[in-house]
Amino acid sequence: MKRHTRTAAVLASATLLAAAAAGCSGSGSDSGGSGSTDTASLDSARQADVPAAASTSPSPSKSPAPTVSVRKGKYGKTLVNEKKMTLYVFDKDTKNKSACTGDCAKAWPPLLDKKTPTAGTGVSSKLLKTTTRSDGKKQVTYNGHPLYLFDEDKKAGDAKGQGVDAFGAKWYVVNAKGKQVTTTATATATATPTSSSSSGTGNGY
């Protein structure tokens, strides 16, 4: 009888230990699962609080419109582009219409712009416009004169095209009033506009 009682007691103790162990294991598992969930939630919250990195991609640059300004040189105060290169008019042109194409336009590159050109120092914005060439490109005009550069001018201040007779007519620099400067002899830098400029003898429109 005593032996039976002891066996029952041992079995009861074993059952209690097993139950306790199972309870601890379940509790640990639940705790671990909860901890894992809390950690994931915290990580998500931290990521949400971090501001997005600013884009480092460079914005596309825009080419500035050609600026026509007035510069004092050997033929008085005449028009130049944004690089201070001398601008010319062609005596064969008619108002707002270029007569210089093909090889002519290679030797005397037209001053082009897709937008309204910018009026620089000494230039009247009312006289500065564009006209459409035969190839569809926009050429800058001043007082109705299509404007050109000269391929033999290599640096600011050069005016090797002044008075040149090429492609059927003469080429001249132009003053701030939009008049051809017909002086062909080299003048001094102190020459006054009245002594170095006129309306021209050709299409001085």
Rosetta silent file (secondary structure, phi, psi, omega in degrees, C-alpha in Angstrom):
SEQUENCE: MKRHTRTAAVLASATLLAAAAAGCSGSGSDSGGSGSTDTASLDSARQADVPAAASTSPSPSKSPAPTVSVRKGKYGKTLVNEKKMTLYVFDKDTKNKSACTGDCAKAWPPLLDKKTPTAGTGVSSKLLKTTTRSDGKKQVTYNGHPLYLFDEDKKAGDAKGQGVDAFGAKWYVVNAKGKQVTTTATATATATPTSSSSSGTGNGY
SCORE:     score description
SCORE:     0.000 S_00000001
   1 L     0.000  -44.246  177.518    0.000    0.000    0.000 S_00000001
   2 H   -62.611  -39.905 -179.519    2.826    2.406    0.846 S_00000001
   3 H   -63.968  -40.245  179.822    4.598    1.494   -2.405 S_00000001
   4 H   -64.383  -39.965  179.442    1.485    2.310   -4.427 S_00000001
   5 H   -64.790  -42.236  179.283    1.152    5.667   -2.676 S_00000001
   6 H   -65.003  -39.745  179.619    4.779    6.584   -3.401 S_00000001
   7 H   -63.260  -41.850  179.385    4.408    5.660   -7.089 S_00000001
   8 H   -63.779  -39.302 -179.672    1.332    7.831   -7.400 S_00000001
   9 H   -65.203  -40.706 -179.918    3.158   10.710   -5.746 S_00000001
  10 H   -64.386  -43.455  179.272    6.105   10.355   -8.142 S_00000001
  11 H   -63.487  -40.093  179.496    3.808   10.317  -11.147 S_00000001
  12 H   -63.920  -41.545  179.322    1.957   13.391   -9.904 S_00000001
  13 H   -63.925  -41.440  179.966    5.233   15.251   -9.386 S_00000001
  14 H   -63.700  -39.795  179.723    6.397   14.340  -12.898 S_00000001
  15 H   -64.043  -42.889  179.358    3.132   15.559  -14.378 S_00000001
  16 H   -63.612  -41.027  179.148    3.430   18.892  -12.555 S_00000001
  17 H   -63.780  -41.514 -179.860    7.035   19.362  -13.707 S_00000001
  18 H   -64.272  -41.040  179.701    6.085   18.619  -17.311 S_00000001
  19 H   -64.746  -40.692 -179.439    3.209   21.078  -17.155 S_00000001
  20 H   -64.633  -42.366 -179.661    5.448   23.745  -15.651 S_00000001
  21 H   -63.793  -41.772  179.528    8.085   23.211  -18.328 S_00000001
  22 H   -63.652  -39.406  179.917    5.467   23.428  -21.085 S_00000001
  23 H   -65.096  -42.024  178.883    4.120   26.642  -19.593 S_00000001
  24 H   -64.343  -42.199 -179.384    7.550   28.236  -19.452 S_00000001
  25 H   -63.202  -44.337  179.327    8.286   27.227  -23.026 S_00000001
  26 H   -63.435  -41.716 -179.592    4.972   28.659  -24.280 S_00000001
  27 H   -63.753  -40.920  179.983    5.500   31.856  -22.368 S_00000001
  28 H   -65.057  -39.769 -178.812    9.002   32.223  -23.791 S_00000001
  29 H   -65.608  -43.386  179.550    7.725   31.579  -27.288 S_00000001
  30 H   -63.843  -41.508 -178.925    4.959   34.160  -26.912 S_00000001
  31 H   -63.344  -42.577 -178.973    7.352   36.643  -25.437 S_00000001
  32 H   -64.522  -42.700 -179.186    9.847   36.049  -28.231 S_00000001
  33 H   -62.696  -42.434 -179.804    7.180   36.412  -30.895 S_00000001
  34 H   -64.514  -40.269  179.838    5.913   39.653  -29.364 S_00000001
  35 H   -64.475  -40.227  179.955    9.444   41.008  -29.085 S_00000001
  36 H   -64.097  -41.932 -179.945   10.118   40.230  -32.725 S_00000001
  37 H   -64.825  -43.391  179.815    6.925   41.990  -33.813 S_00000001
  38 H   -62.188  -39.235 -179.330    7.689   45.041  -31.668 S_00000001
  39 H   -65.467  -41.995  179.545   11.214   45.290  -33.129 S_00000001
  40 H   -63.879  -40.962  179.275    9.920   45.134  -36.713 S_00000001
  41 H   -64.149  -39.663 -179.946    7.353   47.843  -35.948 S_00000001
  42 H   -65.349  -40.944  178.391   10.026   50.046  -34.401 S_00000001
  43 H   -62.567  -41.369  179.893   12.302   49.623  -37.444 S_00000001
  44 H   -63.509  -41.983 -179.427    9.444   50.572  -39.781 S_00000001
  45 H   -64.132  -41.171  179.440    8.688   53.669  -37.728 S_00000001
  46 H   -63.727  -41.821  179.250   12.333   54.715  -37.757 S_00000001
  47 H   -63.430  -36.581 -179.596   12.531   54.303  -41.537 S_00000001
  48 H   -67.175  -31.879 -178.543    9.376   56.388  -41.957 S_00000001
  49 H   -77.593  -18.757 -177.632   10.910   59.200  -39.897 S_00000001
  50 L   -78.081  122.449 -178.664   14.087   59.339  -42.025 S_00000001
  51 L   -67.806  146.753  179.562   13.690   62.028  -44.749 S_00000001
  52 L   -65.133  141.827 -179.750   14.261   60.935  -48.319 S_00000001
  53 L   -65.993  137.864  179.675   17.707   61.800  -49.659 S_00000001
  54 L   -66.740  142.552  179.419   17.721   64.837  -51.918 S_00000001
  55 L   -67.365  133.763 -179.827   18.225   64.096  -55.593 S_00000001
  56 L  -102.051    5.166 -179.799   21.757   64.814  -56.767 S_00000001
  57 L   -68.592  128.288 -178.542   20.912   64.651  -60.453 S_00000001
  58 L   -67.945  140.842  177.853   21.995   67.919  -62.090 S_00000001
  59 L   -74.699  145.167 -178.460   19.233   70.010  -63.593 S_00000001
  60 L   -61.822  133.061 -178.837   19.490   70.475  -67.343 S_00000001
  61 L   -79.732  148.850  179.102   21.370   73.634  -68.196 S_00000001
  62 L  -113.493  129.230  178.978   19.799   76.236  -70.430 S_00000001
  63 L   -71.199  130.744  179.452   21.826   78.084  -72.957 S_00000001
  64 L   -68.858  150.127  177.661   21.485   81.860  -72.451 S_00000001
  65 L   -67.358  143.595  177.514   20.010   83.892  -75.293 S_00000001
  66 L   -55.366  134.108  179.097   22.620   85.759  -77.336 S_00000001
  67 E  -104.387  124.022  176.546   23.152   89.194  -75.903 S_00000001
  68 E   -99.022  123.491 -178.287   23.710   92.040  -78.334 S_00000001
  69 E  -128.237  176.393  175.330   25.598   94.936  -76.787 S_00000001
  70 E  -108.412  134.222  179.359   27.450   98.059  -77.865 S_00000001
  71 E  -132.289  138.168 -179.960   31.235   98.147  -77.697 S_00000001
  72 E   -82.905  123.682 -179.050   33.586  101.015  -78.455 S_00000001
  73 E  -142.488 -156.383 -175.267   36.156  100.089  -81.060 S_00000001
  74 L   -68.943  -16.874  177.886   38.043  101.337  -84.115 S_00000001
  75 L  -112.796   26.508 -179.462   34.791  102.252  -85.909 S_00000001
  76 E    89.970 -154.559  179.987   33.154  103.930  -82.953 S_00000001
  77 E   -89.386  110.922 -176.008   30.437  102.341  -80.827 S_00000001
  78 E  -129.800  168.754 -175.936   29.154   99.302  -82.713 S_00000001
  79 E   -77.415  141.867  175.474   27.201   96.122  -82.035 S_00000001
  80 E  -136.974  163.346  176.395   28.846   92.980  -80.674 S_00000001
  81 L   -89.160 -169.598 -176.064   27.551   89.618  -79.456 S_00000001
  82 L   -67.106  -15.742  176.768   27.827   88.165  -75.934 S_00000001
  83 L   -99.760   12.333  179.544   31.484   87.265  -76.602 S_00000001
  84 L    66.145   23.289  175.958   32.273   90.844  -77.708 S_00000001
  85 L   -87.457  139.588 -175.695   32.703   89.696  -81.303 S_00000001
  86 E   -62.221  138.390  176.858   31.857   92.267  -83.974 S_00000001
  87 L  -107.810  146.864 -176.264   28.474   92.006  -85.689 S_00000001
  88 E  -127.283  162.963  170.478   27.853   92.987  -89.304 S_00000001
  89 E  -121.835  152.541 -176.401   25.016   93.760  -91.701 S_00000001
  90 E  -106.383  124.632 -174.708   24.918   92.762  -95.379 S_00000001
  91 L   -69.228   -9.738  178.993   24.088   95.515  -97.879 S_00000001
  92 L   -88.084  -17.569  179.743   22.310   93.005 -100.106 S_00000001
  93 L   -66.460  152.879  168.857   19.742   92.130  -97.458 S_00000001
  94 E  -107.165  174.459 -173.665   16.300   93.690  -97.455 S_00000001
  95 L   -58.416  122.563  178.053   14.402   94.552  -94.294 S_00000001
  96 L    60.498   19.673  179.033   14.148   91.487  -92.022 S_00000001
  97 E  -136.868  121.923 -178.973   15.191   89.193  -94.887 S_00000001
  98 L   -84.003  139.205  175.712   18.617   87.629  -95.324 S_00000001
  99 L  -109.634   12.948 -176.791   20.197   87.237  -98.768 S_00000001
 100 L  -110.907  107.164  178.508   23.174   85.291  -97.349 S_00000001
 101 L  -135.675  176.960  176.486   22.926   81.504  -97.607 S_00000001
 102 L    58.971 -128.817 -179.436   25.157   78.555  -98.539 S_00000001
 103 H   -62.698  -31.304  177.831   28.867   79.484  -98.755 S_00000001
 104 H   -59.721  -45.715 -177.998   27.991   83.032  -97.781 S_00000001
 105 H   -70.615  -16.688  175.721   26.554   81.858  -94.463 S_00000001
 106 H   -79.323  -40.182  178.886   29.719   79.828  -93.813 S_00000001
 107 H   -77.436  -32.056 -179.217   31.967   82.860  -94.220 S_00000001
 108 L  -125.801   77.564 -176.573   29.499   85.178  -92.499 S_00000001
 109 L   -58.874  126.085  177.615   27.680   83.023  -89.886 S_00000001
 110 E   -66.950  146.651  176.120   24.259   84.471  -89.060 S_00000001
 111 L   -81.016  111.086 -173.928   23.611   85.316  -85.408 S_00000001
 112 E  -105.116  154.993  174.597   20.948   82.763  -84.483 S_00000001
 113 L  -163.270  138.612  179.143   18.600   82.417  -81.538 S_00000001
 114 L   -85.064  -17.633 -177.684   15.525   80.287  -80.805 S_00000001
 115 L  -120.434 -176.913  175.490   14.166   82.833  -78.352 S_00000001
 116 L   -69.543  123.417 -178.476   13.938   86.592  -78.080 S_00000001
 117 L   -67.506  157.409 -178.649   17.534   87.858  -77.833 S_00000001
 118 E   -92.654  132.052  177.413   18.658   89.867  -74.837 S_00000001
 119 E   -84.183  120.574  179.590   19.447   93.562  -75.249 S_00000001
 120 L   -92.486 -163.157 -177.695   22.740   94.403  -73.574 S_00000001
 121 L   -57.616  128.467  175.000   24.397   97.700  -72.694 S_00000001
 122 L    81.479    0.243 -176.538   23.635  100.508  -75.137 S_00000001
 123 L  -103.934  138.784  176.789   21.173   98.474  -77.203 S_00000001
 124 L   -86.195  119.170 -178.720   17.513   99.363  -77.730 S_00000001
 125 L   -64.428  -24.416  179.679   15.358   96.304  -77.003 S_00000001
 126 L   -68.746  -25.856 -178.753   12.681   97.707  -79.339 S_00000001
 127 L   -91.319  -10.602 -174.292   15.060   97.342  -82.288 S_00000001
 128 E   -96.481  113.779 -178.086   16.200   93.826  -81.346 S_00000001
 129 E  -142.793 -167.592  174.789   14.095   91.062  -82.898 S_00000001
 130 E  -132.902  157.654  174.891   14.395   87.858  -84.957 S_00000001
 131 E  -133.435  153.567 -178.871   13.495   86.849  -88.494 S_00000001
 132 E   -90.291  125.140  178.993   13.021   83.398  -90.004 S_00000001
 133 L   -79.924  172.548 -178.596   15.688   82.333  -92.498 S_00000001
 134 L   -63.648  -23.845  178.678   15.063   80.164  -95.573 S_00000001
 135 L   -90.943    5.584  177.708   16.202   77.101  -93.579 S_00000001
 136 L    90.390   -6.990 -179.439   13.667   77.812  -90.818 S_00000001
 137 L   -80.906  154.832 -178.966   16.210   79.051  -88.243 S_00000001
 138 E   -92.590  121.804  178.366   15.727   82.270  -86.316 S_00000001
 139 E  -107.360  137.460 -179.839   18.243   85.011  -87.067 S_00000001
 140 E   -72.731  136.352  176.632   18.692   88.023  -84.794 S_00000001
 141 E  -123.092  156.172  175.237   17.924   91.383  -86.396 S_00000001
 142 E  -136.638  119.177 -176.137   18.543   94.949  -85.288 S_00000001
 143 L    54.945   36.037  178.982   16.460   97.761  -86.759 S_00000001
 144 L    86.272   -5.524  179.544   15.449   95.329  -89.501 S_00000001
 145 E   -90.422  119.330  169.162   19.037   94.325  -90.317 S_00000001
 146 E   -62.055  137.246 -175.520   19.848   90.577  -90.047 S_00000001
 147 L  -102.739  146.027 -177.332   23.084   90.331  -88.025 S_00000001
 148 E  -137.250  158.557  168.186   26.180   88.277  -88.864 S_00000001
 149 L  -102.349  175.093  176.877   29.623   87.378  -87.545 S_00000001
 150 L  -127.426  129.203 -172.836   32.732   87.083  -89.750 S_00000001
 151 L   -68.618  -13.638  178.692   34.800   83.887  -89.717 S_00000001
 152 L   -90.657   -7.835  172.424   38.100   85.785  -90.027 S_00000001
 153 L   -79.820  118.929 -174.671   37.511   87.703  -86.796 S_00000001
 154 L  -104.862  -19.025 -178.218   39.354   85.646  -84.191 S_00000001
 155 L  -145.221  162.837  179.464   39.144   87.759  -81.060 S_00000001
 156 L   -56.542  135.094 -179.892   37.050   90.469  -79.463 S_00000001
 157 L    99.603  -21.454  177.191   37.659   93.804  -81.152 S_00000001
 158 L   -65.868  140.507  176.751   38.504   92.350  -84.581 S_00000001
 159 L  -144.854   52.053 -175.601   36.534   93.950  -87.413 S_00000001
 160 L   -71.199  -13.073 -179.015   38.251   92.515  -90.480 S_00000001
 161 L   -88.804   -5.826 -176.504   34.965   92.319  -92.343 S_00000001
 162 L   -61.917  123.209  177.157   34.304   96.070  -92.357 S_00000001
 163 L    77.865    2.734 -179.369   33.792   97.326  -95.917 S_00000001
 164 L   -69.287  135.383  177.378   34.481   93.921  -97.480 S_00000001
 165 E  -101.088  107.588 -176.817   32.730   93.375 -100.816 S_00000001
 166 E  -150.734  143.073  177.983   31.723   89.708 -100.938 S_00000001
 167 L    61.032   33.316  171.360   28.792   87.606 -102.195 S_00000001
 168 L    99.682   -1.052  179.320   27.316   90.458 -104.174 S_00000001
 169 E  -168.165  177.567 -178.530   27.486   93.401 -101.797 S_00000001
 170 E   -94.536  158.955 -179.452   29.436   95.067  -98.982 S_00000001
 171 E  -116.786  138.403 -178.244   29.466   94.259  -95.291 S_00000001
 172 E  -137.076  152.963  168.997   29.426   96.850  -92.532 S_00000001
 173 E   -75.647  167.356 -175.798   29.449   97.100  -88.773 S_00000001
 174 E  -134.514  142.540 -176.722   26.346   98.753  -87.304 S_00000001
 175 E   -90.284 -178.910 -174.664   25.907  101.365  -84.594 S_00000001
 176 L   -65.683  -19.891  178.578   23.524  101.534  -81.621 S_00000001
 177 L   -87.672   -1.816  179.418   20.886  103.344  -83.705 S_00000001
 178 L    84.292   21.616  179.577   20.807  100.467  -86.180 S_00000001
 179 L  -104.984  143.049  175.969   22.616  102.358  -88.949 S_00000001
 180 E   -63.515  141.008  173.324   25.421  100.982  -91.085 S_00000001
 181 E  -102.402  108.261 -171.645   28.855  102.390  -90.340 S_00000001
 182 L   -92.425   -2.469  177.154   30.372  102.833  -93.798 S_00000001
 183 L   -61.082  127.961 -179.333   33.778  104.123  -92.737 S_00000001
 184 L  -108.727  -22.537  178.350   36.349  101.695  -94.127 S_00000001
 185 L   -76.067  145.874  179.336   39.589  103.386  -93.091 S_00000001
 186 L   -63.753  122.780 -179.941   40.871  102.452  -89.644 S_00000001
 187 L  -103.210  166.114  177.907   39.695  105.098  -87.216 S_00000001
 188 L   -81.235  160.781 -177.925   40.955  105.870  -83.753 S_00000001
 189 L   -67.833  -15.125 -177.492   39.134  104.585  -80.694 S_00000001
 190 L   -96.333    5.340 -179.657   38.225  108.164  -79.792 S_00000001
 191 L   -61.861  138.772 -179.652   36.356  108.830  -83.038 S_00000001
 192 L   -82.130  152.788 -179.370   32.886  110.211  -82.423 S_00000001
 193 H   -56.783  -32.519 -177.796   29.815  108.398  -83.811 S_00000001
 194 H   -69.242  -27.440 -178.790   28.970  111.392  -86.046 S_00000001
 195 H   -92.561   -9.472 -175.010   32.300  111.167  -87.828 S_00000001
 196 H  -122.820    1.085 -176.994   32.321  107.397  -88.189 S_00000001
 197 L  -134.643  152.348  176.328   28.741  106.416  -88.890 S_00000001
 198 L  -156.189 -179.143 -177.928   26.068  107.005  -91.509 S_00000001
 199 L   -83.644   -3.936  177.580   22.984  105.353  -92.906 S_00000001
 200 L    88.996  163.008 -176.885   24.967  103.635  -95.665 S_00000001
 201 L  -104.507   -6.867 -179.160   24.757  103.961  -99.418 S_00000001
 202 L  -103.480 -121.556  179.898   22.922  100.712 -100.141 S_00000001
 203 L   -84.587   63.395 -176.947   19.928   99.251  -98.335 S_00000001
 204 L   -80.497   62.022 -177.845   20.332  101.509  -95.334 S_00000001
 205 L   -77.496    0.000    0.000   16.887  100.707  -94.005 S_00000001
